[in-house]
Amino acid sequence: MQPALIIFLCVGSAIVYGIIHDQITARVCVEYFTIGHPPVFSTDDPTLLGLGWGIIATWWVGLILGLILVPVARFGNWPKRSARSLVRPVLILMLSTAILAAVAGVSGSILAKGGAITLRGAIAAKVPADRHAAFIACLFTHNASYLGGFVGGGITIAVIWSKRRTASRKRCSVSRQEQQPLNS
């Protein structure tokens, strides 16, 4: 049951993150979704685009995290971690990724407005010129979210593995101390 709950935690958290993230970015630049993505949804409504793309673009990231986290948290002789014990690390991962995405989006906007970064090629021709900076801000935000999710996910996995190993060593140390005879 715990492995399924861990996967559900990771997929659910990723989807919630994606929906909130895309609700914001769809309002910053709807063209990022209507022009910069394949036409999966025949709408330009930012709420529907944010909902749809928030799910499509993130469920699989959560699944990868969950599938890796299950053996890291549960397999072997070390103390097992429950899904409940992983809520905080996954929440920290999501919040850290959101902060990285926000900083990246603001940075992208500043760089685009200052002319340091520009859209080029076919996409530049399709996106209205007055929306280029917003498009770049969304591009930076989305790329930072994936980077934060994958790198942060790796860090989260490593921390959980390390904590299980440390807990196992402490448990073994306590067990050895209990087995030693007392010196009188």
MARVEX-676676 format. One record per residue: residue in three letters; x, y, z of N, C-alpha, C in turn. Coordinates in steps of 0.2 Angstrom, whole numbers, padded with zeros to 4 digits, always signed. Each point is the difference from the previous one (the first is absolute). Layout:
<rs>
AlaXYZXYZXYZ/...
</rs>
This chain:
<rs>
Met+0004-0006+0000-0004+0006+0000+0004+0006+0000/Gln+0006+0000+0004+0004+0006+0000+0003+0002-0006/Pro+0003-0005-0004+0002+0002-0007-0005+0004-0004/Ala-0006-0003+0000-0005+0004-0004-0002+0007+0002/Leu+0001+0001+0007-0002+0006+0003+0006+0005-0001/Ile+0006-0003-0001+0006+0005-0001-0001+0002-0008/Ile-0001-0004-0004-0001+0002-0007-0006+0005-0001/Phe-0005-0002+0004-0006+0005+0000+0002+0007+0002/Leu+0004+0000+0006+0002+0006+0003+0004+0004-0006/Cys+0005-0003-0003+0004+0003-0005-0004+0002-0006/Val-0004-0004-0003-0004+0002-0006-0005+0006+0002/Gly-0003-0001+0006-0005+0005+0002+0003+0007+0001/Ser+0006+0000+0004+0004+0006+0001+0002+0003-0006/Ala+0003-0004-0005+0002+0003-0006-0006+0003-0004/Ile-0005-0003+0000-0006+0002-0004-0003+0007+0003/Val+0000+0000+0007-0002+0006+0003+0004+0006-0001/Tyr+0007-0002+0000+0005+0005-0001-0001+0003-0008/Gly-0001-0005-0004-0001+0002-0007-0006+0004-0002/Ile-0005-0002+0003-0006+0004-0001+0000+0007+0003/Ile+0003+0001+0006+0001+0007+0003+0005+0004-0004/His+0006-0003-0002+0005+0003-0004-0003+0002-0007/Asp-0004-0004-0003-0003+0002-0007-0006+0004+0001/Gln-0003+0001+0005-0005+0005+0001+0003+0007+0000/Ile+0006+0000+0003+0003+0006+0000+0003+0002-0007/Thr+0004-0005-0003+0004+0002-0006-0005+0001-0006/Ala-0006-0004+0001-0005+0001-0006-0003+0007+0000/Arg+0000+0004+0006-0002+0006+0001+0005+0005-0002/Val+0007-0002+0001+0005+0005-0002+0001+0000-0008/Cys-0001-0006-0003+0001+0000-0007-0004-0006-0003/Val-0006+0001-0002-0004-0005-0002+0003-0003-0007/Glu+0003+0004-0003+0004-0002-0007+0005-0005+0001/Tyr+0003+0000+0006+0004-0006+0002-0003-0007-0001/Phe-0006+0000+0002-0004-0006-0001-0004-0001-0007/Thr-0002+0005-0003-0004+0000-0006+0005+0000-0006/Ile+0006+0003+0000+0004+0000-0005+0006-0004+0001/Gly+0003+0000+0006+0006-0004+0002-0001-0007+0002/His-0006-0003+0000-0002-0007+0001-0004-0003-0006/Pro+0000-0006-0001-0004-0003-0005-0007+0001+0002/Pro-0005+0000-0005-0007+0002+0002-0004-0006+0003/Val+0002-0002+0006-0004-0005+0003-0007+0002+0002/Phe+0000+0006+0002-0007+0003+0002-0002+0005-0004/Ser-0006+0000-0003-0003+0005-0004-0003+0005+0003/Thr+0004+0004+0004-0002+0006+0004+0006+0004+0001/Asp-0002+0007+0002+0005+0004+0002-0002+0003+0007/Asp-0004-0004+0003-0002+0002+0007+0006-0002+0005/Pro+0003+0005+0003+0006-0001+0005-0002-0005+0005/Thr-0006+0000+0003-0002-0005+0005+0000-0007-0002/Leu-0003-0001-0006+0000-0007-0003+0007-0002-0002/Leu+0004+0004-0003+0006-0001-0003+0005-0002+0006/Gly-0001+0004+0006+0004-0001+0006-0001-0007+0003/Leu-0007-0001+0000-0002-0007+0003+0003-0006-0004/Gly-0002+0001-0007+0002-0006-0004+0008-0001-0001/Trp+0003+0005-0001+0008+0000-0001+0003-0001+0007/Gly-0003+0002+0005+0002-0001+0007+0000-0008+0002/Ile-0005-0003-0003+0000-0008+0001+0005-0003-0005/Ile-0001+0001-0006+0004-0003-0005+0007+0001+0001/Ala+0003+0005+0002+0007+0002+0000+0003-0002+0006/Thr-0004-0003+0005+0003-0001+0007-0001-0007+0002/Trp-0005-0004-0002-0002-0006+0004+0006-0005-0001/Trp+0003+0000-0006+0005-0005-0001+0007+0002+0004/Val+0001+0006+0001+0006+0002+0005-0002-0003+0007/Gly-0006+0001+0002-0001-0003+0007+0000-0007+0000/Leu-0002-0004-0006+0000-0007+0000+0008-0002+0000/Ile+0004+0003-0004+0007-0002+0000+0003+0001+0008/Leu-0002+0006+0003+0003+0001+0007-0003-0006+0004/Gly-0006-0001+0000-0003-0005+0004+0003-0007-0001/Leu+0001-0002-0007+0003-0007-0001+0007+0000+0002/Ile+0003+0005+0001+0007+0000+0003+0000+0000+0007/Leu-0005+0004+0003+0000+0001+0007-0003-0006+0004/Val-0004-0004-0003-0002-0006+0003+0006-0005+0002/Pro+0004-0002-0004+0005-0004+0002+0005+0003+0005/Val+0001+0007-0001+0005+0004+0004-0003+0000+0007/Ala-0007+0001+0001-0003+0001+0006-0002-0007+0003/Arg-0001-0005-0003-0003-0006+0002+0004-0007+0000/Phe+0005+0000-0005+0003-0007-0001+0006-0001+0005/Gly+0002-0006+0001+0006-0001+0004-0002-0001+0007/Asn+0006-0001+0004-0001-0001+0008+0000+0007+0004/Trp+0001+0005-0004+0000+0006+0004-0007+0002+0002/Pro+0000+0005+0005-0007+0002+0002-0004+0003-0006/Lys-0006-0003+0000-0004+0002-0006-0004+0007+0001/Arg+0000+0004-0005-0004+0006+0000-0007-0001-0003/Ser-0005+0003+0004-0007+0000-0002-0001+0006-0005/Ala-0006-0001-0004-0002+0006-0004-0001+0006+0004/Arg-0003-0001+0006-0001+0006+0005+0007+0004+0001/Ser+0005-0004+0001+0007+0003+0002+0003+0003-0006/Leu-0003-0001-0006+0003+0003-0005-0003+0006-0003/Val-0006+0002+0004-0004+0006-0002+0005+0006+0001/Arg+0003+0001+0005+0004+0006+0001+0006+0001-0005/Pro+0004-0006-0001+0005+0001-0006-0003+0002-0006/Val-0006-0003-0002-0003+0001-0007-0002+0007+0000/Leu-0003+0002+0005-0003+0007+0001+0006+0005-0001/Ile+0006-0001+0004+0006+0004-0001+0002+0000-0007/Leu+0000-0006-0004+0002+0000-0007-0004+0005-0004/Met-0007-0001+0001-0004+0004-0004+0001+0008+0002/Leu+0000+0002+0006+0001+0007+0001+0007+0002-0002/Ser+0005-0004+0000+0007+0002-0002-0001+0001-0008/Thr-0003-0004-0003-0001+0000-0007-0004+0006-0002/Ala-0005+0002+0004-0004+0006-0002+0004+0006+0001/Ile+0004+0000+0005+0004+0006+0001+0005+0001-0006/Leu+0003-0005-0002+0005+0000-0005-0004+0002-0007/Ala-0006-0002-0001-0003+0001-0006-0002+0008+0000/Ala-0002+0002+0006-0002+0007+0001+0006+0005-0002/Val+0006-0002+0003+0006+0004-0001+0002+0000-0007/Ala-0001-0006-0003+0002-0001-0007-0005+0004-0005/Gly-0006+0000+0002-0005+0004-0004+0001+0007+0000/Val+0001+0003+0006+0002+0007+0001+0006+0002-0004/Ser+0005-0005+0001+0007+0002-0004-0001-0001-0007/Gly-0004-0004-0003-0001-0001-0007-0004+0007-0003/Ser-0005+0002+0004-0003+0006-0002+0004+0006+0000/Ile+0004+0001+0005+0005+0005+0001+0005+0000-0006/Leu+0003-0006-0002+0004+0000-0005-0003+0001-0007/Ala-0006-0002-0001-0004+0001-0006-0001+0007-0001/Lys-0003+0003+0005-0001+0007+0000+0006+0005-0001/Gly+0005-0003+0002+0007+0004-0001+0003-0001-0007/Gly-0003-0005-0003+0003-0002-0007+0005-0005+0000/Ala+0002-0002+0006+0006-0005+0000-0002-0007-0002/Ile-0007-0002+0000-0002-0006-0003-0006+0002-0004/Thr+0000-0003-0006-0006+0001-0005-0003-0007-0003/Leu-0006+0001-0002-0003-0006-0004+0003+0001-0007/Arg+0001-0006-0003+0002+0000-0007-0003-0005-0004/Gly+0000+0000-0006-0002-0005-0005-0008+0000+0000/Ala-0003-0006-0002-0007+0000-0001-0004+0002+0006/Ile+0002-0002+0006-0003+0001+0006-0001+0008+0001/Ala+0005+0004-0001+0000+0007+0000-0005+0003-0004/Ala-0001-0003-0006-0004+0003-0005-0008-0002+0002/Lys-0001-0005+0004-0006-0002+0002-0003+0004+0006/Val+0005+0001+0004-0002+0003+0007+0000+0008-0001/Pro-0005+0003+0001+0000+0008+0000+0006+0003+0003/Ala+0003+0005-0003+0006+0003+0003-0001+0002+0007/Asp-0005+0003+0001-0001+0003+0007-0001-0006+0005/Arg+0000-0006-0002-0001-0006+0005+0006-0004+0000/His+0006+0002-0003+0006-0004+0000+0003+0000+0007/Ala+0000+0005+0004+0003+0000+0006-0004-0005+0005/Ala-0006+0001-0001-0005-0005+0005+0001-0007-0002/Phe+0001-0001-0007+0001-0007-0002+0007-0003+0002/Ile+0005+0004+0000+0007-0002+0002-0001-0001+0008/Ala-0003+0004+0004-0001-0001+0007-0003-0007+0001/Cys-0005-0001-0003-0003-0007+0000+0004-0006-0002/Leu+0004+0001-0005+0005-0005-0002+0005-0001+0006/Phe+0003+0005+0002+0004+0000+0006-0003-0004+0006/Thr-0006+0002+0001-0003-0003+0006-0001-0007-0001/His-0003-0002-0005-0001-0007-0002+0006-0004+0000/Asn+0006+0002-0003+0006-0003+0000+0003-0001+0007/Ala-0001+0005+0004+0003+0000+0007-0004-0005+0004/Ser-0007+0000-0001-0004-0005+0003+0003-0007-0001/Tyr+0001-0002-0006+0002-0007-0002+0007-0001+0003/Leu+0005+0005-0001+0006-0001+0003+0000-0001+0008/Gly-0004+0005+0003-0001-0001+0007-0003-0007+0002/Gly-0005-0002-0004-0003-0006+0002+0005-0006-0001/Phe+0004+0000-0005+0004-0006-0001+0006+0001+0005/Val+0004+0005+0000+0005+0001+0005-0002+0000+0007/Gly-0005+0003+0002-0003+0000+0006-0002-0007+0002/Gly-0003-0003-0005-0003-0007+0002+0006-0005+0001/Gly+0006+0001-0004+0006-0004+0002+0002+0002+0007/Ile+0000+0006+0002+0003+0002+0006-0005-0003+0006/Thr-0006+0000-0001-0005-0003+0004+0001-0007+0001/Ile+0001-0003-0005+0001-0008+0000+0006-0001+0004/Ala+0006+0004-0002+0006-0002+0004-0001+0002+0007/Val-0003+0005+0002-0001+0002+0007-0004-0006+0004/Ile-0005-0002-0003-0004-0006+0003+0004-0006+0000/Trp+0004-0002-0005+0004-0006+0001+0005+0001+0005/Ser+0003+0006+0001+0005+0001+0005-0003+0000+0007/Lys-0006+0003+0001-0003-0001+0006-0002-0007+0002/Arg-0002-0004-0004-0001-0007+0001+0006-0003+0002/Arg+0005+0001-0003+0007-0003+0001+0002+0002+0007/Thr+0000+0006+0002+0002+0003+0006-0005-0003+0006/Ala-0006-0001-0001-0005-0002+0005+0002-0008+0001/Ser+0002-0003-0005+0002-0007+0000+0006-0001+0004/Arg+0005+0004-0001+0007+0000+0004-0002+0002+0007/Lys-0004+0005+0002-0002+0001+0007-0003-0006+0003/Arg-0005-0003-0004-0003-0006+0003+0004-0005+0002/Cys+0005-0002-0005+0005-0005+0001+0005+0002+0006/Ser+0001+0006+0001+0005+0002+0005-0004-0001+0007/Val-0006+0002+0000-0004-0001+0006-0001-0007+0002/Ser-0001-0004-0005-0001-0007+0001+0007-0004+0002/Arg+0005+0002-0002+0007-0002+0002+0001+0002+0007/Gln-0002+0006+0002+0001+0002+0007-0004-0004+0005/Glu-0006-0002-0002-0005-0003+0004+0003-0008+0001/Gln+0004-0002-0005+0002-0007+0001+0006-0001+0004/Gln+0004+0005+0001+0006+0000+0004-0001-0001+0007/Pro+0004-0004+0003-0001-0001+0008+0002+0006+0003/Leu-0003+0002+0006+0002+0006+0004+0006-0002+0004/Asn+0005+0004+0000+0006-0001+0005-0002+0002+0007/Ser+0002-0004+0004-0001+0002+0007+0006+0002+0004/
</rs>
